[in-house]
Amino acid sequence: MPREDALLVAAQCDRHGEGDRPGLRLSAQTGEGMEALVALLLDRAAALLPGEGDYALHERQRQRVGHIAAFLDSAASAHDLLILAEELRQARREIDALTGQAGTEDMLDRLFAGFCIGK
């Protein structure tokens, strides 16, 4: 079953008996429908690309930015300074993860991960 955004193409529309099929009429031999196909594909591609001034983010980056916004919103409504500080710390940690910067806690975790603490 095709997706709802699939493009239905009636290929080889120049052949006998093929012209009455539904879809975008297309013939590679005569060139019929080629300009319409190219225009349609360009329109669809343009709709998928970010607009001027927009940022192109991967899903992981989009999630991180969403987490940052949530932590900052929570910090803005916090009345307790400890909660405010924690929300800002979490937001900074997400920013560090987004930009590839290692935070102090991450660095210490990696540093001590190799140590075996015994008797």
C-alpha positions as protocol buffer text, in pm:
chain_id: "A"
residue {
  index: 1
  type: MET
  ca { x: 0 y: 0 z: 0 }
}
residue {
  index: 2
  type: PRO
  ca { x: 155 y: 334 z: -101 }
}
residue {
  index: 3
  type: ARG
  ca { x: 209 y: 613 z: 149 }
}
residue {
  index: 4
  type: GLU
  ca { x: -41 y: 898 z: 142 }
}
residue {
  index: 5
  type: ASP
  ca { x: 226 y: 1138 z: 15 }
}
residue {
  index: 6
  type: ALA
  ca { x: 335 y: 901 z: -264 }
}
residue {
  index: 7
  type: LEU
  ca { x: 343 y: 1039 z: -615 }
}
residue {
  index: 8
  type: LEU
  ca { x: 134 y: 839 z: -861 }
}
residue {
  index: 9
  type: VAL
  ca { x: 300 y: 835 z: -1203 }
}
residue {
  index: 10
  type: ALA
  ca { x: 130 y: 705 z: -1516 }
}
residue {
  index: 11
  type: ALA
  ca { x: 448 y: 605 z: -1699 }
}
residue {
  index: 12
  type: GLN
  ca { x: 459 y: 516 z: -2066 }
}
residue {
  index: 13
  type: CYS
  ca { x: 147 y: 722 z: -2129 }
}
residue {
  index: 14
  type: ASP
  ca { x: 242 y: 742 z: -2499 }
}
residue {
  index: 15
  type: ARG
  ca { x: 184 y: 368 z: -2547 }
}
residue {
  index: 16
  type: HIS
  ca { x: -146 y: 247 z: -2689 }
}
residue {
  index: 17
  type: GLY
  ca { x: -407 y: 201 z: -2417 }
}
residue {
  index: 18
  type: GLU
  ca { x: -189 y: 349 z: -2142 }
}
residue {
  index: 19
  type: GLY
  ca { x: -317 y: 707 z: -2161 }
}
residue {
  index: 20
  type: ASP
  ca { x: -626 y: 668 z: -1944 }
}
residue {
  index: 21
  type: ARG
  ca { x: -448 y: 562 z: -1623 }
}
residue {
  index: 22
  type: PRO
  ca { x: -464 y: 790 z: -1317 }
}
residue {
  index: 23
  type: GLY
  ca { x: -160 y: 987 z: -1207 }
}
residue {
  index: 24
  type: LEU
  ca { x: 94 y: 1219 z: -1358 }
}
residue {
  index: 25
  type: ARG
  ca { x: 115 y: 1135 z: -1726 }
}
residue {
  index: 26
  type: LEU
  ca { x: 478 y: 1066 z: -1812 }
}
residue {
  index: 27
  type: SER
  ca { x: 660 y: 948 z: -2121 }
}
residue {
  index: 28
  type: ALA
  ca { x: 1036 y: 913 z: -2132 }
}
residue {
  index: 29
  type: GLN
  ca { x: 1020 y: 866 z: -2508 }
}
residue {
  index: 30
  type: THR
  ca { x: 827 y: 1184 z: -2596 }
}
residue {
  index: 31
  type: GLY
  ca { x: 916 y: 1387 z: -2285 }
}
residue {
  index: 32
  type: GLU
  ca { x: 551 y: 1442 z: -2194 }
}
residue {
  index: 33
  type: GLY
  ca { x: 511 y: 1526 z: -1827 }
}
residue {
  index: 34
  type: MET
  ca { x: 884 y: 1556 z: -1756 }
}
residue {
  index: 35
  type: GLU
  ca { x: 870 y: 1931 z: -1681 }
}
residue {
  index: 36
  type: ALA
  ca { x: 570 y: 1877 z: -1453 }
}
residue {
  index: 37
  type: LEU
  ca { x: 750 y: 1594 z: -1274 }
}
residue {
  index: 38
  type: VAL
  ca { x: 1063 y: 1803 z: -1218 }
}
residue {
  index: 39
  type: ALA
  ca { x: 855 y: 2099 z: -1095 }
}
residue {
  index: 40
  type: LEU
  ca { x: 659 y: 1876 z: -858 }
}
residue {
  index: 41
  type: LEU
  ca { x: 974 y: 1716 z: -716 }
}
residue {
  index: 42
  type: LEU
  ca { x: 1137 y: 2056 z: -667 }
}
residue {
  index: 43
  type: ASP
  ca { x: 829 y: 2186 z: -486 }
}
residue {
  index: 44
  type: ARG
  ca { x: 822 y: 1884 z: -257 }
}
residue {
  index: 45
  type: ALA
  ca { x: 1196 y: 1910 z: -187 }
}
residue {
  index: 46
  type: ALA
  ca { x: 1165 y: 2282 z: -111 }
}
residue {
  index: 47
  type: ALA
  ca { x: 890 y: 2208 z: 141 }
}
residue {
  index: 48
  type: LEU
  ca { x: 1123 y: 1968 z: 323 }
}
residue {
  index: 49
  type: LEU
  ca { x: 1416 y: 2210 z: 345 }
}
residue {
  index: 50
  type: PRO
  ca { x: 1441 y: 2469 z: 621 }
}
residue {
  index: 51
  type: GLY
  ca { x: 1337 y: 2822 z: 528 }
}
residue {
  index: 52
  type: GLU
  ca { x: 1556 y: 3128 z: 534 }
}
residue {
  index: 53
  type: GLY
  ca { x: 1668 y: 3192 z: 892 }
}
residue {
  index: 54
  type: ASP
  ca { x: 1562 y: 2844 z: 1005 }
}
residue {
  index: 55
  type: TYR
  ca { x: 1806 y: 2589 z: 1138 }
}
residue {
  index: 56
  type: ALA
  ca { x: 1837 y: 2239 z: 1001 }
}
residue {
  index: 57
  type: LEU
  ca { x: 1849 y: 2002 z: 1297 }
}
residue {
  index: 58
  type: HIS
  ca { x: 1875 y: 1627 z: 1318 }
}
residue {
  index: 59
  type: GLU
  ca { x: 1620 y: 1451 z: 1536 }
}
residue {
  index: 60
  type: ARG
  ca { x: 1874 y: 1416 z: 1819 }
}
residue {
  index: 61
  type: GLN
  ca { x: 1956 y: 1787 z: 1801 }
}
residue {
  index: 62
  type: ARG
  ca { x: 1587 y: 1879 z: 1790 }
}
residue {
  index: 63
  type: GLN
  ca { x: 1527 y: 1672 z: 2105 }
}
residue {
  index: 64
  type: ARG
  ca { x: 1818 y: 1839 z: 2284 }
}
residue {
  index: 65
  type: VAL
  ca { x: 1689 y: 2187 z: 2194 }
}
residue {
  index: 66
  type: GLY
  ca { x: 1344 y: 2083 z: 2319 }
}
residue {
  index: 67
  type: HIS
  ca { x: 1495 y: 1967 z: 2648 }
}
residue {
  index: 68
  type: ILE
  ca { x: 1688 y: 2294 z: 2681 }
}
residue {
  index: 69
  type: ALA
  ca { x: 1370 y: 2495 z: 2626 }
}
residue {
  index: 70
  type: ALA
  ca { x: 1182 y: 2285 z: 2883 }
}
residue {
  index: 71
  type: PHE
  ca { x: 1454 y: 2330 z: 3147 }
}
residue {
  index: 72
  type: LEU
  ca { x: 1467 y: 2705 z: 3084 }
}
residue {
  index: 73
  type: ASP
  ca { x: 1087 y: 2733 z: 3105 }
}
residue {
  index: 74
  type: SER
  ca { x: 1094 y: 2542 z: 3432 }
}
residue {
  index: 75
  type: ALA
  ca { x: 1375 y: 2763 z: 3563 }
}
residue {
  index: 76
  type: ALA
  ca { x: 1180 y: 3076 z: 3472 }
}
residue {
  index: 77
  type: SER
  ca { x: 886 y: 2964 z: 3684 }
}
residue {
  index: 78
  type: ALA
  ca { x: 1090 y: 2831 z: 3978 }
}
residue {
  index: 79
  type: HIS
  ca { x: 1051 y: 3017 z: 4307 }
}
residue {
  index: 80
  type: ASP
  ca { x: 1310 y: 2815 z: 4497 }
}
residue {
  index: 81
  type: LEU
  ca { x: 1669 y: 2910 z: 4418 }
}
residue {
  index: 82
  type: LEU
  ca { x: 1784 y: 2547 z: 4449 }
}
residue {
  index: 83
  type: ILE
  ca { x: 1531 y: 2433 z: 4190 }
}
residue {
  index: 84
  type: LEU
  ca { x: 1624 y: 2727 z: 3967 }
}
residue {
  index: 85
  type: ALA
  ca { x: 1992 y: 2634 z: 3991 }
}
residue {
  index: 86
  type: GLU
  ca { x: 1920 y: 2268 z: 3915 }
}
residue {
  index: 87
  type: GLU
  ca { x: 1707 y: 2353 z: 3610 }
}
residue {
  index: 88
  type: LEU
  ca { x: 1982 y: 2583 z: 3478 }
}
residue {
  index: 89
  type: ARG
  ca { x: 2243 y: 2312 z: 3542 }
}
residue {
  index: 90
  type: GLN
  ca { x: 2035 y: 2061 z: 3346 }
}
residue {
  index: 91
  type: ALA
  ca { x: 1990 y: 2313 z: 3062 }
}
residue {
  index: 92
  type: ARG
  ca { x: 2367 y: 2374 z: 3054 }
}
residue {
  index: 93
  type: ARG
  ca { x: 2428 y: 2000 z: 3047 }
}
residue {
  index: 94
  type: GLU
  ca { x: 2196 y: 1966 z: 2745 }
}
residue {
  index: 95
  type: ILE
  ca { x: 2376 y: 2255 z: 2574 }
}
residue {
  index: 96
  type: ASP
  ca { x: 2708 y: 2082 z: 2639 }
}
residue {
  index: 97
  type: ALA
  ca { x: 2573 y: 1761 z: 2488 }
}
residue {
  index: 98
  type: LEU
  ca { x: 2436 y: 1952 z: 2189 }
}
residue {
  index: 99
  type: THR
  ca { x: 2762 y: 2134 z: 2120 }
}
residue {
  index: 100
  type: GLY
  ca { x: 2989 y: 1841 z: 2202 }
}
residue {
  index: 101
  type: GLN
  ca { x: 3139 y: 2009 z: 2507 }
}
residue {
  index: 102
  type: ALA
  ca { x: 3223 y: 1784 z: 2799 }
}
residue {
  index: 103
  type: GLY
  ca { x: 3087 y: 1903 z: 3130 }
}
residue {
  index: 104
  type: THR
  ca { x: 3275 y: 1868 z: 3456 }
}
residue {
  index: 105
  type: GLU
  ca { x: 3058 y: 1578 z: 3573 }
}
residue {
  index: 106
  type: ASP
  ca { x: 3104 y: 1391 z: 3247 }
}
residue {
  index: 107
  type: MET
  ca { x: 3478 y: 1444 z: 3257 }
}
residue {
  index: 108
  type: LEU
  ca { x: 3499 y: 1315 z: 3616 }
}
residue {
  index: 109
  type: ASP
  ca { x: 3279 y: 1016 z: 3530 }
}
residue {
  index: 110
  type: ARG
  ca { x: 3512 y: 923 z: 3244 }
}
residue {
  index: 111
  type: LEU
  ca { x: 3822 y: 984 z: 3454 }
}
residue {
  index: 112
  type: PHE
  ca { x: 3712 y: 760 z: 3741 }
}
residue {
  index: 113
  type: ALA
  ca { x: 3535 y: 497 z: 3530 }
}
residue {
  index: 114
  type: GLY
  ca { x: 3860 y: 308 z: 3485 }
}
residue {
  index: 115
  type: PHE
  ca { x: 3953 y: 301 z: 3854 }
}
residue {
  index: 116
  type: CYS
  ca { x: 3875 y: -5 z: 4059 }
}
residue {
  index: 117
  type: ILE
  ca { x: 3804 y: 86 z: 4420 }
}
residue {
  index: 118
  type: GLY
  ca { x: 3853 y: -211 z: 4644 }
}
residue {
  index: 119
  type: LYS
  ca { x: 3962 y: -299 z: 4998 }
}
